[in-house]
């Protein structure tokens, strides 16, 4: 039987995967909603994390993400099916690419098309436990916070606030990019990540 997807257990899945692969310390990248999962993993197992890369974070301490109305999308999937969600999500501001590169646009379309919608199924009978406060100021881990120049205002604010709260963080803004800078400007995105990892992880042999 397959488990029901839930963001509340993503960090535990990350830890289980690292254990399964016999990985020691890792550099780990979280994108958008995945930022919280990565930070939860770092909070629970800081000695396993050599560096963090956090791309396009939502506001982490203000309840539901205002950019992503999950309850609306769950109702849409129940009423009209996952294809209706995919069509609406494709038109969402966060999914709009600035690049005209047809390969990047086709890649985004393929990612949306393969999304199953399983995490938008009706909630379980017992509500999930609220996540513990992240205590960002205690995470003394080298961190790169990435933000697209044209991401949503709430996402840009969240990136700046996150970089300010993490003791060893730096902020990089990808010029001309939206919420998906890895697709809008993959060369610049890769250079920023590679340079950061070279500076902070090249000598990490643990």
Secondary structure, DSSP 8 states (H G I E B T S, - for coil): ------GGGHHHHHHHHHHHTT--SEEEEEETTHHHHHHHHHHH-GGGEEEEEEES---SSSSS-TT--HHHHHHHHHHH-HHHHHHHHHTSGGG--S---HHHHHHHHHHHHT---GGGS---SS---------GGG--S-EEEEEETTS-HHHHHHHHHHHHHSTTEEEEEETT--S-HHHHSHHHHHHHHHHHHHHHHTT---
